[in-house]
Amino acid sequence: MATTVDAQELAALRTLSAAIGDDPHLTQAAGGNTSLKAGDTLWIKASGTWLRDALTDDIMVPVAMGPLVEALERRDPSADKPQAFAIDALNPRGLRPSIETIVHALMPQRVVLHVHCVEAISLAVQADCEIEAGRRLQGIAWAYVPYRRPGLPLAQGIAERLGQGVDVLILGNHGLVVAAETVAEAERLLHRVRSLLARPARQTPIPDIAALAALADGSGYRLPADIEAHAVALDADSRRIAEAGSLYPDHVIFLGRGSVVARPGEKVADVVARLGTNPVAVLFPGAGVLMRGDASSGADAMQRCLADVTARIDTTARLNYLTAAENDELVNWDAEQYRQRLNAAG
């Protein structure tokens, strides 16, 4: 159980978590997670919940940290199922801890923030990420971790790179982790690193809403929730980057593999007939984006994320895309299927 001081920190963490969740440039949908260590108990965001709800919903789950770390050290597969380590007496709703719980337990600092900020992701997908980040993060104790599937494989990758005093991690094709002893220190470090990694987004013309409305009429598709989502279809470089494949895990989970770009003159029915399936989103060059009518709020959030990320990528850089095997691993993983079910229900 948390002490009184820990309870105050947990309240502070909830406030910070909600602020992070309200910023689409810091995290999107059910992505990202935050945690606080109190003795041997790790309080961490529940899988499938949204950080923005931290002040209005009970999204934090207590986990027995010692047994979980021991499982990691033994390379026990149970470490990849953190729900087995949840403290049931303090988890009346039976929520599952985040799929990244083992990553948080591995970091020695009391407070850990894992975010999918667009500044970090746009750099983390570049083959030169480690070099470019090193240039930008001089004076900060940080480490680069090449892509591994979230959960146990990622934790093992972090363990191989986690040197003494490291409190910032850039996760290849994934995101950013910052850690500190207090919530206030973690927040300051997060904003400092974010500002150092920031790059301006390429400017795009406004979407052609009239053309999109005509394309959507009777198609079963609709406009995206955020007007910013259209930018990926309005910029040739962003469109090229998106069409080439999947860049990070949450894209695969919420939107499927890669991105679909309509060919000249195609309508939605033409795209569906060509593909033999109904994609979650379709990019219409020069016009904007349409979302499938049943697309979830998580899919909307990730479509905007795609636009925000691709607009910041260096157009001359070589990019690392998730392989077909890595895409399949995410889609078929039980932990992500659980998140998909929650996402669909939400």
Disulfide bonds with the S-S distance in Angstrom:
none
